Amino acid sequence: MPWEADVLKRAFVIAAFAVAAGASLSGCSTIGGWFSSDKPASKPAELVEFKASASLARQWETKVGAAGAFEFSPGTDGEAVYVAGRDGVLVKLELSSGRELWRVDVGQVLSAGVGVGEGLALVGTPKGELLAFKTTDGSPAWRARLSGEILVPPVAAAGVVAARGNDGKIALFNARDGKQRWANSRTLPTLTLREQGHLALTSTALYAGNAGGKLSALSLGNGAPLWEANIALPRGTTELERIADVVGPLAMDDRLICAAAYQGRVACVDRISGNVAWARDLSALRGVDMDGRYVFASDDQGALLAFERSRGGNSWKQDKLRDRRLSSPVAVADRYVAVGDYQGQVHLISAEDGAFAARVGTDGSAINGLMIPLKAGLVVQTANGGVYAFKIQ
């Protein structure tokens, strides 16, 4: 199979023509449709039998609108779970029981969410609108507009909200009233993946994984670049070969911030200086997570790997989930890492050695968004809109 065809096969996210920074939403030019169906193009690995060392007990389940062509992740403030779907429904659920506390219809199609913080539940739309709702009662707090489709969850902390559009622009807003503080634009490569790099906020900086393989830190005060690190370097002669985007969630502790890139590397970078602490070759379609010892990432073949957080040594590789279109990994309960797959299976894996610990099914549809880790469990949202809370036993 030609290399370019393999790219189309494995990049289950859409490759889209990038627009020049600052272009209006109506001026966007993208390749329509998805390069793959709901099922992987390659035959996925069959689920292997194993001796379970733990169990995932279902605590509650409910339903929200389906994701359609978008990805939705639940958000939490530690007391409640907030979920949304493409049809514009946003719901607050009691974390302990799944009981519905409020439900609002935002009146338009949604494309991203839910971000939670600063007393707000945040969602985005294909038209570039950022919508903020009060977590207390679901009443509208404010709305703002970006110049590109919002495809990743907004983030909120330190009195501000950050969101990005698919045109390369990131904007920062006051959490209280939605007034824009600053916007940062960058020129995108000719082709980019639809699976974008997420944002991470601290009290001093906004971190962003970007198309073209860059991880950047922006000043919270004015949006000025503090540093930029290479997670991937575009290579090859065709535009398809040169796709090298940072994808999915970032992971950070008090010293490092880590990211993964398609056709690039998984790497951890010093949060202050931007110097790369370590990097290992890896082509990722999803993001990373970390616990006290390891950074977890999956490659574009569906193998899950653990790297020593301090030095980047590869501790183990779990390759029995090949081509099962894994979600971003999530570290859970200090002992496990969890991933979802295209059939709605949740796989609980030992963080120590990569062995399967438990497995549980949901509604049979893909788990594409980020799962929420809890103290002793996790919350999962599927493409068909199923929301499930599991407890590790």
Residue pairs with C-beta under 8 A, 6 or more apart in sequence:
1 9
3 241
4 238
4 240
4 241
7 240
7 241
7 243
8 35
8 36
8 240
9 35
9 36
9 41
9 42
10 41
10 42
10 285
10 300
10 301
11 35
11 193
11 243
11 262
11 285
11 300
12 34
12 35
12 36
12 40
12 41
12 285
12 325
13 35
13 193
13 194
13 195
13 247
13 285
14 30
14 31
14 33
14 34
14 35
14 193
14 194
15 31
15 35
15 191
15 192
15 193
15 194
15 240
15 243
16 30
16 31
16 166
16 191
16 192
16 193
16 194
17 29
17 30
17 31
17 190
17 191
18 167
18 168
18 187
18 188
18 189
18 190
18 191
18 192
18 211
19 27
19 28
19 29
19 148
19 167
19 168
19 188
20 167
20 187
20 188
21 167
21 168
21 169
21 185
21 186
21 187
21 188
22 147
22 167
22 169
22 185
23 147
23 148
23 167
24 147
25 127
25 128
25 147
25 148
25 149
25 167
28 148
28 149
28 166
28 167
34 69
38 342
38 365
38 366
38 383
39 342
40 323
40 324
40 325
40 342
42 322
42 323
43 323
44 302
44 322
44 323
44 324
44 325
44 341
44 342
45 302
45 320
45 321
45 322
45 323
45 324
47 345
47 359
48 320
48 356
50 355
50 356
50 359
52 356
52 357
52 358
52 359
53 350
53 355
53 357
53 358
54 336
54 348
54 357
54 358
54 392
54 393
55 358
55 360
55 392
55 393
56 346
56 348
56 358
56 359
56 360
56 377
56 390
56 391
56 392
56 393
57 390
57 391
57 392
57 393
58 360
58 388
58 389
58 390
59 98
59 377
59 389
59 390
59 391
60 97
60 98
60 388
60 389
61 98
61 386
61 387
61 388
61 389
62 91
62 93
62 98
62 100
62 386
62 387
63 385
63 386
63 387
64 83
64 84
64 85
64 89
64 91
64 381
64 385
64 387
65 84
65 85
65 86
65 87
65 88
65 89
65 385
66 85
66 86
66 87
66 383
66 384
66 385
67 85
67 86
67 368
67 369
67 383
67 384
67 385
68 86
69 86
70 86
70 110
70 111
70 112
70 151
71 112
71 151
71 368
71 369
72 83
72 84
72 85
72 86
72 110
72 112
72 113
72 114
72 369
72 381
73 113
73 114
73 153
73 369
73 370
73 371
73 372
73 381
74 81
74 82
74 83
74 114
74 369
74 371
74 372
74 379
74 380
74 381
74 387
75 81
75 82
75 83
75 113
75 114
75 115
75 116
75 121
75 122
75 153
75 372
76 82
76 95
76 116
76 372
76 379
77 116
77 117
77 135
78 95
79 94
79 95
80 92
80 93
80 94
80 95
80 101
80 135
81 92
81 93
81 94
81 95
81 98
81 372
81 379
81 387
81 389
82 90
82 91
82 92
82 93
82 113
82 114
82 116
82 121
82 135
83 90
83 91
83 93
83 114
83 381
83 387
84 90
84 91
84 110
84 113
84 114
84 123
85 110
85 385
86 109
86 110
86 111
87 109
87 110
88 105
88 106
88 107
88 108
88 109
88 110
89 103
89 104
89 105
89 106
90 103
90 104
90 105
90 106
90 110
90 113
90 114
90 121
90 123
90 133
90 138
91 100
91 102
91 103
91 104
92 100
92 101
92 102
92 103
92 121
92 135
92 138
93 99
93 100
93 101
93 387
94 100
94 101
95 374
95 379
95 389
98 387
98 389
102 137
102 138
103 138
104 133
104 138
106 123
106 131
106 133
108 125
108 127
108 129
109 125
109 126
110 123
110 124
110 125
111 124
111 125
111 126
111 149
111 150
111 151
112 123
112 124
112 150
112 151
112 152
112 153
112 154
113 121
113 122
113 123
113 124
113 153
113 154
114 121
114 122
114 123
114 153
115 121
115 122
115 123
115 153
115 154
115 155
115 156
115 161
115 163
116 122
116 135
116 156
117 155
117 156
117 157
117 161
117 175
118 156
118 157
118 159
118 160
118 161
118 175
119 134
119 135
119 136
119 175
120 132
120 133
120 134
120 135
120 141
120 156
120 161
120 175
121 132
121 133
121 134
121 135
121 138
122 130
122 131
122 132
122 133
122 153
122 154
122 156
122 161
122 163
123 130
123 131
123 133
123 154
124 130
124 131
124 146
124 149
124 150
124 151
124 153
124 154
124 163
125 131
125 149
125 150
126 149
126 150
127 149
128 145
128 146
128 147
128 148
128 149
128 150
128 165
129 143
129 144
129 145
129 146
129 150
130 143
130 144
130 145
130 146
130 150
130 154
130 161
130 163
130 171
130 173
130 178
131 140
131 143
132 140
132 141
132 142
132 143
132 144
132 161
132 175
132 178
133 139
133 140
133 141
134 140
134 141
141 178
142 177
142 178
143 178
144 163
144 171
144 173
144 178
144 180
146 163
146 164
146 165
146 169
146 171
147 165
147 167
147 169
148 164
148 165
148 166
148 167
148 168
148 169
149 165
149 166
150 163
150 164
150 165
150 166
151 166
151 194
151 196
152 164
152 196
152 197
152 198
152 199
153 198
153 370
154 161
154 162
154 163
154 199
155 161
155 162
155 163
155 198
155 199
155 200
155 201
156 162
156 175
156 201
157 201
157 202
157 203
158 201
158 202
158 203
158 220
159 174
159 175
159 176
160 172
160 173
160 174
160 175
160 181
160 201
160 220
161 172
161 173
161 174
161 175
161 178
162 170
162 171
162 172
162 173
162 199
162 201
162 206
163 170
163 171
163 173
163 199
164 170
164 171
164 196
164 199
164 208
165 171
166 192
166 194
166 196
167 185
167 188
168 185
168 186
168 187
168 188
168 210
168 211
169 183
169 184
169 185
169 186
170 183
170 184
170 185
170 199
170 206
170 208
170 218
170 223
171 180
171 182
171 183
171 184
172 180
172 181
172 182
172 183
172 206
172 220
172 223
173 179
173 180
173 181
174 181
181 223
182 222
182 223
183 223
184 218
184 223
184 225
186 210
188 211
188 212
189 211
189 212
189 234
189 239
189 242
189 243
189 245
190 239
191 239
191 240
191 242
191 243
192 211
192 212
192 243
192 245
193 211
193 243
193 245
193 247
193 262
193 285
195 245
195 247
195 248
195 262
195 285
195 286
196 209
196 211
196 245
196 247
197 208
197 209
197 210
197 211
197 215
197 245
197 246
197 247
197 248
197 250
197 259
197 287
198 208
198 209
198 248
198 249
198 250
198 287
199 206
199 207
199 208
199 250
200 206
200 207
200 208
200 250
200 252
200 257
201 207
201 220
202 220
202 271
203 220
204 219
204 220
205 217
205 218
205 219
205 220
205 226
205 271
206 217
206 218
206 220
206 223
207 215
207 216
207 217
207 218
207 250
207 252
207 257
207 271
208 215
208 216
208 218
209 215
209 231
209 245
209 246
209 247
209 248
209 250
209 259
209 261
209 287
210 216
210 245
210 246
211 245
211 246
212 232
212 234
212 244
212 245
213 230
213 231
213 232
213 233
213 234
213 244
213 245
213 246
213 261
213 264
214 228
214 229
214 230
214 231
214 246
215 228
215 229
215 230
215 231
215 246
215 250
215 257
215 259
215 267
215 269
216 225
216 226
216 227
216 228
216 229
217 225
217 226
217 227
217 228
217 257
217 271
217 274
218 224
218 225
218 226
219 225
219 226
226 274
227 273
227 274
228 274
229 267
229 269
229 274
229 275
229 276
230 276
231 246
231 259
231 260
231 261
231 264
231 265
231 266
231 267
231 279
232 244
232 245
232 246
232 261
232 262
232 263
232 264
232 265
233 244
233 264
234 242
234 243
234 244
235 241
235 242
235 244
235 263
236 242
241 263
243 262
243 263
244 261
244 262
244 263
244 264
245 261
245 262
246 259
246 260
246 261
246 264
247 260
247 261
247 262
247 284
247 285
247 286
247 287
248 260
248 284
248 285
248 286
248 287
248 288
248 328
248 370
249 287
249 288
249 289
249 328
249 370
250 257
250 258
250 259
250 287
250 288
251 257
251 258
251 259
251 287
251 288
251 289
251 290
251 295
252 258
252 271
252 290
253 290
253 309
254 271
255 270
255 271
256 268
256 269
256 270
256 271
256 277
256 309
257 268
257 269
257 271
258 266
258 267
258 268
258 269
258 288
258 290
258 295
259 266
259 267
259 269
259 287
259 288
260 266
260 267
260 282
260 284
260 286
260 287
260 288
260 297
261 283
261 284
262 283
262 284
262 285
262 300
263 283
264 281
264 282
264 283
264 284
265 279
265 280
265 281
265 282
266 279
266 280
266 282
266 284
266 288
266 295
266 297
266 305
266 307
267 276
267 277
267 278
267 279
267 280
267 312
268 276
268 277
268 278
268 279
268 295
268 309
268 312
269 275
269 276
269 277
270 276
270 277
277 310
277 312
278 307
278 311
278 312
279 312
280 307
280 312
280 314
282 297
282 299
282 305
283 299
283 300
284 297
284 298
284 299
284 300
285 298
285 300
286 297
286 298
286 326
286 327
286 328
286 329
287 297
287 328
287 370
288 295
288 296
288 297
288 328
288 329
289 295
289 296
289 328
289 329
289 330
289 331
289 337
290 296
290 309
290 331
291 309
291 331
291 334
291 337
291 351
292 309
292 334
293 308
293 309
293 351
294 306
294 307
294 308
294 309
294 315
294 331
294 337
294 351
295 306
295 307
295 308
295 309
295 312
296 304
296 305
296 306
296 307
296 329
296 331
296 337
296 351
297 304
297 305
297 307
297 329
298 304
298 305
298 321
298 326
298 328
298 329
298 339
299 305
301 319
301 322
301 323
302 319
302 321
302 322
302 323
302 324
302 325
302 326
303 317
303 318
303 319
303 321
303 322
304 317
304 318
304 319
304 321
304 326
304 329
304 337
304 339
304 349
304 354
305 314
305 316
305 317
305 318
306 314
306 315
306 316
306 317
306 337
306 351
306 354
307 313
307 314
307 315
308 314
308 315
315 354
316 353
316 354
317 354
318 349
318 354
318 355
318 356
320 356
321 339
321 341
321 347
324 341
324 342
324 343
324 345
325 341
325 342
325 366
326 339
326 340
326 341
327 339
327 340
327 341
327 367
327 368
327 369
327 370
327 371
328 339
328 370
329 337
329 338
329 339
330 337
330 338
330 339
330 370
330 371
330 372
330 373
330 378
331 337
331 351
331 373
332 338
332 348
332 373
332 374
332 377
332 378
332 392
333 373
333 374
333 375
333 376
333 377
333 392
334 351
335 350
335 351
335 352
336 348
336 349
336 350
336 351
336 357
336 392
337 348
337 349
337 351
338 346
338 347
338 348
338 349
338 371
338 373
338 378
339 346
339 347
339 349
340 346
340 347
340 362
340 366
340 367
340 368
340 371
340 380
341 347
341 366
341 367
342 366
342 367
343 361
343 364
343 365
343 366
344 361
344 362
344 363
344 364
344 365
344 366
344 367
344 382
344 386
345 359
345 360
345 361
345 362
345 367
346 359
346 360
346 361
346 362
346 367
346 371
346 378
346 380
346 390
347 356
347 358
347 359
348 356
348 357
348 358
348 359
348 360
348 392
349 355
349 356
349 357
350 356
350 357
358 392
360 390
362 380
362 382
362 386
362 388
363 382
363 384
363 386
364 384
365 382
365 383
365 384
365 386
366 382
366 383
367 380
367 381
367 382
367 383
368 383
369 381
371 378
371 379
371 380
371 381
372 378
372 379
372 380
374 389
374 391
376 391
376 392
377 389
377 390
377 391
377 392
378 389
378 390
379 387
379 388
379 389
379 390
380 386
380 387
380 388
380 389
380 390
381 387
381 388
382 388
